[in-house]
Amino acid sequence: MLKSELILPRLKKRGKEIAPLALPTDYHYIEIANNLISIVKAHIGQSRGELDEALRAYEGESLDYRIMRGLANVLVNRCNFGHDFPMNPVVLRNALFNRGPITLKKDLLSTTTREEAIAATATQFGLTSKQIEQALFADLLEERILLGMGDIINPTELIARYNLEVARGLLYWAREVDILVREGYKDLFKYIKLFKLMHTISPIPHQGYNIILHGPISPFVKSTMRYGLQFAKFMPALLLSKNWRMDAQVQPPETGKSFHYTLDKTTPLRSHFKASNLFDSKLEADFAAEFEAKYGNNKKRKWKLSREDELIILGDTVMIPDFSLTNEKDGRRALIEIIGFWHPRYLQLKLDKIREAKRNDLILLLYESSNVAEGIFEKISAGEVLRFTKKPVLKEVLAAVERCAVLPKK
């Protein structure tokens, strides 16, 4: 996360609207980004302190110092630092300081020089004097060694990541974020759960779902600083969705005003979060492939298969069934969840969600070898349960869909 002094100058206000100013990828800033990358590369194998000193020297008295610091911050935060010291620096310092008082040269009050104390400590631990010098303060941040540059490898990527950091940094001062999302729900809710964001969800018929995220300056939030960092980190997850828009109420410091911060799917910002695979298992992939092969190109097709296009809202969490089948004539729908071989904790969570969902239109396709006792899912499911040994039988699935499908609520 960028500090506020690096974000605030990059904000543009117009009436009640606010937006981050994107740094252009022109010659001037490409050159700056390239120079910063070169400086970092040149300091691989050197200390964090030496790298910071070189970056300050490059910044000099430039009028672009805030942008330089922001780009350098983004770059350095993705670097890998470490130190392979031979033993715990705290133990070494205690051993060395216990040999005091120590001076550079002997005098009437001190008979031990620094050089002698280091030599004696090296002998005590079976190390060389050079190793003692290297390890003595190796646990301090500025003494950590730069091992590698992480995932940013060119100036254009660095500028793009910097623009994203400014954009998501603005959410640190959000009161509420109103999101409309029409598809691509899985990753969005995965990260809402991961970052433990307070939220409410409501369906919008034929349009998707409205998600309200309660921001760091919301009256519902107490741990503002920690929650604010988590909240701002969330934005790249929203960018993974395909069809969305966001309207955030933000109040940056020193403004005393609330502004609207809006974004949608047309934003040039790009996420660096990894998107989930289309299918979670081979069972799901094979089911979709077989259905497409048999019915995808059939002009008389009655049912259309879609992937994870509906949420079942369960209090502060959601269930996203693997598939839906929609009747192309009358609009009736049924949901399908494939339950394969999983860890017992996963199965328990699945059981809890199905029990709470109480959906008659939810059909469970249960793999016989899924480590589930006979009748468990049948007992808690409001819909039908079809068991299979190798793969679901499409004829049986479609028969169950005919029995369970209902018209969507308006």
C-alpha positions in Angstrom: 0.0 0.0 0.0 1.2 3.5 -0.8 1.2 6.1 2.0 -1.4 8.8 1.9 1.2 11.5 1.0 1.9 9.6 -2.2 -1.8 9.1 -3.1 -3.4 12.4 -2.3 -1.5 14.5 -4.9 -2.6 11.9 -7.6 -6.4 12.5 -7.0 -8.6 14.7 -9.3 -11.7 16.3 -7.8 -14.6 17.7 -9.9 -17.7 18.7 -8.0 -18.8 15.7 -6.0 -16.7 13.3 -8.1 -13.1 12.1 -7.4 -10.8 9.9 -9.4 -7.2 8.9 -9.4 -4.9 10.5 -12.0 -3.4 7.7 -14.1 0.3 8.1 -14.8 0.8 8.0 -18.6 3.2 5.6 -20.2 4.9 8.3 -22.1 8.7 8.6 -22.7 9.3 10.7 -19.6 7.8 8.2 -17.1 8.9 5.2 -19.0 12.4 6.5 -18.6 12.0 7.0 -14.8 10.5 3.6 -14.4 13.3 2.0 -16.4 15.9 3.8 -14.3 14.4 2.7 -11.1 14.3 -0.9 -12.3 18.0 -0.7 -13.3 18.9 0.7 -9.9 17.2 -2.2 -8.2 18.7 -4.8 -10.5 22.2 -3.3 -9.8 21.7 -3.8 -6.1 20.8 -7.5 -6.1 23.1 -9.0 -3.5 23.4 -5.8 -1.6 21.7 -4.5 1.5 18.3 -2.8 1.7 20.0 0.2 3.2 22.3 0.5 0.2 19.4 0.2 -2.1 17.4 2.9 -0.3 20.4 5.3 -0.4 20.7 4.8 -4.2 17.0 5.4 -4.7 17.2 8.7 -2.7 20.3 9.8 -4.7 18.4 9.2 -8.0 15.4 11.2 -6.7 17.6 14.1 -5.8 15.7 17.4 -6.1 13.4 16.3 -8.9 9.9 17.9 -9.0 8.6 14.3 -9.7 9.9 13.1 -6.4 6.4 11.9 -5.2 5.9 9.8 -8.4 9.5 8.5 -8.1 8.9 7.5 -4.5 5.6 5.9 -5.4 7.1 3.9 -8.3 10.0 2.9 -6.2 7.7 1.8 -3.3 5.7 -0.4 -5.7 8.9 -1.9 -7.1 10.7 -2.5 -3.8 7.6 -3.9 -2.1 7.6 -6.7 -4.6 11.3 -7.5 -4.2 12.5 -10.5 -2.2 14.8 -9.7 0.8 16.5 -12.1 3.1 19.7 -12.9 4.9 21.4 -16.3 5.5 23.2 -15.4 8.7 25.1 -18.1 10.5 23.4 -17.7 13.8 20.9 -15.5 15.6 22.1 -11.8 15.6 20.5 -11.2 19.0 22.6 -14.0 20.6 25.7 -12.6 18.9 25.0 -9.0 20.1 24.4 -10.2 23.7 27.7 -12.2 23.7 29.7 -9.4 22.2 28.2 -6.7 24.5 28.9 -8.8 27.5 32.6 -8.5 26.8 32.4 -4.7 27.4 33.3 -2.0 28.0 35.0 -2.0 24.6 36.8 0.8 22.8 38.4 1.2 19.5 41.9 1.5 21.2 43.1 0.4 24.6 43.3 3.0 27.3 43.6 3.0 31.1 39.9 2.2 31.6 39.4 -0.4 28.9 41.7 -3.3 28.1 39.6 -4.8 25.3 39.3 -3.4 21.8 36.4 -3.9 19.5 38.6 -6.0 17.2 39.6 -8.3 20.1 36.0 -8.7 21.3 34.9 -9.7 17.8 37.8 -12.2 17.5 37.0 -13.7 20.9 33.3 -14.0 20.0 34.1 -15.6 16.7 36.2 -18.2 18.4 33.4 -18.8 21.0 30.9 -19.7 18.2 33.3 -21.2 15.7 32.9 -18.4 13.2 35.2 -15.9 11.5 35.4 -12.3 12.5 34.0 -11.4 9.0 31.0 -13.6 9.7 30.4 -11.9 13.0 30.5 -8.5 11.4 28.0 -9.6 8.7 25.6 -11.2 11.1 25.7 -8.8 14.0 22.9 -6.6 12.8 21.6 -8.8 9.9 18.1 -8.9 11.4 17.6 -5.1 10.9 15.5 -4.1 7.9 18.2 -2.0 6.3 20.7 -4.9 6.5 18.5 -7.5 4.7 19.9 -8.5 1.4 18.1 -8.0 -1.9 17.7 -11.5 -3.4 15.4 -10.8 -6.4 12.9 -8.5 -8.0 9.6 -10.3 -7.7 7.1 -10.1 -10.5 7.6 -6.7 -12.1 10.0 -6.9 -15.1 9.5 -3.9 -17.3 8.6 -0.2 -17.0 5.1 -0.5 -18.5 4.1 -3.1 -15.9 5.6 -1.0 -13.1 3.5 2.1 -14.2 0.4 -0.1 -14.5 0.9 -1.5 -11.0 1.6 2.0 -9.6 -1.7 3.3 -11.1 -3.5 0.3 -9.5 -2.0 1.1 -6.1 -3.1 4.7 -6.3 -6.6 3.6 -7.4 -7.1 1.1 -4.7 -5.4 3.3 -2.1 -8.4 5.7 -2.4 -10.6 3.0 -1.0 -8.7 3.3 2.3 -11.0 6.3 3.0 -14.3 4.6 1.9 -17.5 4.8 3.9 -19.4 2.4 1.6 -18.8 0.7 -1.8 -21.8 -0.1 -3.9 -21.1 -2.8 -6.5 -23.3 -4.2 -9.2 -21.9 -7.4 -10.7 -23.6 -9.4 -13.5 -21.1 -12.3 -14.0 -17.9 -13.7 -12.7 -18.9 -14.2 -9.0 -16.5 -16.9 -7.8 -13.3 -14.8 -7.4 -15.2 -11.8 -6.2 -16.7 -13.7 -3.2 -13.5 -15.6 -2.6 -11.6 -12.4 -1.9 -14.5 -10.8 0.0 -14.2 -13.8 2.3 -10.4 -13.8 2.3 -10.1 -10.2 3.3 -13.0 -10.5 5.8 -15.0 -7.6 4.4 -18.3 -6.6 6.0 -20.9 -6.8 3.3 -24.6 -7.3 2.3 -25.9 -9.0 -0.9 -29.2 -8.6 -2.7 -30.3 -10.0 -6.1 -31.4 -7.7 -8.8 -33.8 -9.6 -11.1 -32.3 -10.2 -14.6 -29.3 -7.8 -13.8 -27.1 -9.7 -11.3 -26.4 -8.8 -7.7 -25.9 -5.7 -5.7 -23.1 -6.0 -3.1 -22.6 -3.3 -0.4 -19.2 -3.3 1.2 -19.0 -1.4 4.5 -15.8 0.6 4.3 -13.1 1.6 6.8 -14.8 4.8 7.8 -18.2 3.2 8.1 -19.8 3.6 11.6 -20.0 -0.3 11.7 -16.2 -0.6 11.6 -14.0 -0.3 14.7 -10.5 -1.4 13.7 -10.1 1.2 11.0 -6.4 1.0 10.1 -6.2 -2.8 9.8 -9.5 -3.1 8.1 -8.7 -0.2 5.8 -5.6 -2.0 4.5 -7.6 -5.2 3.9 -10.4 -3.2 2.2 -8.0 -1.4 -0.2 -6.3 -4.7 -1.1 -9.6 -6.0 -2.3 -9.9 -3.9 -5.5 -7.9 -6.2 -7.9 -10.5 -8.9 -7.1 -13.2 -6.7 -8.5 -11.2 -6.3 -11.7 -11.4 -10.0 -12.2 -15.2 -9.8 -12.8 -16.3 -9.4 -16.4 -19.4 -7.1 -16.0 -19.5 -4.8 -13.1 -19.6 -1.2 -11.8 -18.6 0.4 -8.5 -19.7 3.5 -6.8 -17.8 4.3 -3.6 -18.4 7.0 -1.1 -15.0 8.2 0.0 -13.7 11.0 2.3 -10.0 11.6 1.8 -8.2 13.3 4.7 -7.8 17.1 4.7 -10.8 17.5 2.4 -13.6 17.4 4.9 -16.0 16.3 2.1 -17.5 13.1 0.8 -17.0 12.3 -2.9 -18.2 9.6 -5.3 -15.5 7.4 -6.7 -16.8 5.4 -9.6 -15.3 2.6 -11.8 -16.7 0.0 -14.2 -15.6 -2.7 -16.5 -14.2 -0.2 -19.0 -11.4 0.9 -16.7 -7.8 0.4 -18.1 -6.8 -0.9 -14.6 -5.8 -4.6 -14.7 -5.7 -7.1 -11.8 -2.6 -8.9 -10.8 -4.6 -11.4 -8.8 -4.7 -14.9 -10.3 -8.2 -15.8 -11.6 -9.6 -19.2 -10.8 -9.7 -21.9 -13.3 -13.0 -22.2 -15.2 -13.7 -25.6 -13.6 -12.8 -26.7 -10.1 -12.5 -30.4 -11.0 -12.2 -32.8 -13.9 -15.7 -34.1 -13.0 -17.1 -30.6 -13.7 -15.1 -30.1 -16.9 -16.2 -33.5 -18.3 -19.8 -32.9 -17.4 -19.8 -29.5 -19.3 -17.9 -31.0 -22.3 -20.3 -34.0 -22.6 -23.4 -31.8 -22.4 -22.0 -29.4 -25.1 -21.1 -32.3 -27.3 -24.6 -33.8 -27.1 -26.8 -30.7 -27.0 -24.6 -27.7 -27.7 -25.2 -27.6 -31.5 -28.7 -29.1 -31.5 -31.2 -26.7 -32.9 -33.9 -28.4 -31.0 -32.0 -28.1 -27.7 -34.4 -27.5 -24.8 -32.0 -26.7 -22.0 -29.1 -24.3 -21.9 -26.2 -25.0 -19.6 -24.4 -22.1 -17.9 -21.5 -22.0 -15.5 -21.8 -20.5 -12.0 -24.3 -17.8 -13.0 -26.5 -17.7 -9.8 -25.8 -17.1 -6.1 -27.6 -18.6 -3.2 -27.4 -16.0 -0.5 -26.9 -17.5 3.0 -26.6 -14.8 5.5 -23.0 -13.5 5.4 -21.9 -16.0 2.9 -23.0 -17.4 -0.5 -23.2 -20.7 -2.3 -22.4 -20.7 -6.0 -23.8 -23.9 -7.7 -21.5 -25.3 -10.4 -24.1 -25.1 -13.2 -27.6 -23.9 -14.1 -29.9 -25.3 -16.7 -32.4 -22.9 -18.2 -35.4 -23.9 -20.4 -35.0 -21.8 -23.5 -38.8 -21.7 -24.1 -40.4 -21.1 -20.8 -37.5 -19.8 -18.7 -37.6 -22.4 -16.0 -34.3 -23.0 -14.2 -32.6 -25.7 -12.1 -29.2 -25.5 -10.4 -26.7 -28.3 -10.3 -23.9 -29.0 -7.8 -21.4 -31.8 -8.4 -19.9 -33.3 -5.3 -16.8 -35.3 -5.8 -14.0 -36.6 -3.6 -13.0 -33.9 -1.2 -11.6 -33.3 2.3 -14.0 -34.0 5.2 -14.0 -30.3 6.2 -15.0 -29.3 2.7 -17.8 -31.8 2.7 -19.1 -30.5 6.0 -19.2 -26.9 4.8 -21.0 -28.1 1.7 -23.5 -30.0 3.8 -24.1 -26.9 6.0 -24.7 -24.7 2.9 -27.1 -27.1 1.3 -29.1 -27.6 4.5 -29.4 -23.8 4.9 -30.2 -23.2 1.2 -33.4 -25.3 1.3 -33.7 -25.1 -2.5 -36.1 -27.5 -4.2 -34.5 -26.5 -7.6 -30.9 -27.5 -6.5 -29.9 -30.9 -7.8 -26.9 -32.7 -6.3 -24.8 -35.0 -8.4 -23.0 -37.1 -5.8 -19.9 -39.2 -6.7 -20.2 -42.6 -5.1 -16.6 -42.5 -3.8 -16.8 -39.1 -2.2 -16.4 -40.3 1.4 -20.0 -39.6 2.3 -22.1 -41.9 4.3 -25.2 -43.3 2.6 -28.2 -41.0 2.9 -26.4 -38.0 4.4 -27.1 -35.6 1.5 -30.5 -37.1 0.8 -31.5 -36.3 4.3 -30.6 -32.6 4.3 -31.3 -31.6 0.6 -34.6 -30.0 -0.3 -33.9 -31.0 -4.0 -33.0 -34.2 -5.6 -29.8 -36.2 -5.2 -28.4 -38.3 -8.0 -25.5 -40.7 -7.3 -23.1 -41.8 -10.0 -20.1 -44.1 -10.1 -18.0 -42.8 -13.0 -19.8 -39.8 -14.5 -23.3 -38.4 -14.2 -25.8 -39.8 -16.7 -27.2 -36.9 -18.7 -30.5 -38.5 -19.4 -31.1 -38.9 -15.6 -29.9 -35.4 -14.9 -32.3 -33.9 -17.5 -35.2 -35.9 -16.1 -34.4 -34.5 -12.6 -34.2 -31.0 -14.1 -37.7 -31.4 -15.6 -39.0 -32.3 -12.2 -37.1 -29.6 -10.2 -36.9 -26.6 -12.5 -38.8 -23.5 -11.5 -39.4 -20.0 -12.9 -37.0 -17.3 -11.5 -38.4 -14.9 -8.9 -39.3 -11.5 -10.3 
